[in-house]
């Protein structure tokens, strides 16, 4: 498993995980002092990291909100 990122806000982490699920990518959340997002299939790492960059620029984008409602 590959650690993708950590979020301070678990709701934001869940929004990203939910969106990636709609894209066929399964991520796992582990709650520690922060909310860690893990990827089991490391062959999808580049795709996930590219989408994470877009997500971090605009986490309130409609595509992310729609996936997590």
C-alpha positions as CSV (number, residue, x, y, z in Angstrom):
1,X,0.0,0.0,0.0
2,X,1.1,3.5,-0.8
3,X,0.4,6.5,1.3
4,X,-1.1,9.1,-1.0
5,X,-1.6,12.0,1.4
6,X,-2.8,13.1,4.9
7,X,-5.6,15.5,5.6
8,X,-6.4,17.5,8.7
9,X,-10.1,17.3,7.9
10,X,-11.6,13.8,7.6
11,X,-14.6,15.2,5.6
12,X,-12.2,16.5,2.9
13,X,-10.4,13.2,2.8
14,X,-13.7,11.3,2.4
15,X,-14.7,13.6,-0.5
16,X,-11.5,12.8,-2.4
17,X,-11.8,9.1,-1.6
18,X,-15.5,9.1,-2.8
19,X,-14.6,10.9,-6.0
20,X,-11.8,8.5,-6.9
21,X,-14.2,5.6,-6.3
22,X,-16.4,7.0,-9.1
23,X,-13.3,6.9,-11.3
24,X,-12.7,3.2,-10.5
25,X,-9.9,3.8,-8.0
26,X,-10.2,2.4,-4.5
27,X,-8.5,4.3,-1.7
28,X,-8.6,3.5,2.0
29,X,-8.8,5.9,4.9
30,X,-6.9,5.4,8.1
31,X,-7.6,7.7,11.0
32,X,-4.5,8.7,13.1
33,X,-3.7,12.2,14.3
34,X,-4.6,13.1,10.7
35,X,-6.7,11.3,8.1
36,X,-4.4,9.2,5.9
37,X,-5.4,8.2,2.4
38,X,-3.8,4.9,1.1
39,X,-3.8,3.3,-2.3
40,X,-3.6,-0.5,-2.6
41,X,-3.0,-0.7,-6.4
42,X,0.3,1.2,-6.8
43,X,0.0,1.0,-10.6
44,X,-2.6,3.8,-10.3
45,X,-0.4,6.1,-8.3
46,X,0.4,8.6,-11.0
47,X,-3.3,8.9,-11.9
48,X,-4.3,9.4,-8.2
49,X,-1.5,12.0,-7.6
50,X,-2.6,14.0,-10.7
51,X,-6.2,14.0,-9.5
52,X,-5.0,14.9,-5.9
53,X,-3.3,18.0,-7.3
54,X,-6.5,19.1,-9.0
55,X,-8.5,18.3,-5.9
56,X,-6.2,20.4,-3.6
57,X,-6.6,23.3,-6.0
58,X,-10.3,23.3,-5.7
59,X,-11.8,20.8,-3.3
60,X,-15.2,22.5,-3.6
61,X,-15.5,21.6,-7.3
62,X,-18.9,20.2,-8.2
63,X,-17.4,16.9,-9.4
64,X,-16.0,16.2,-5.9
65,X,-19.1,17.4,-4.1
66,X,-21.4,15.3,-6.3
67,X,-19.3,12.2,-5.6
68,X,-19.6,12.5,-1.9
69,X,-23.2,13.3,-1.3
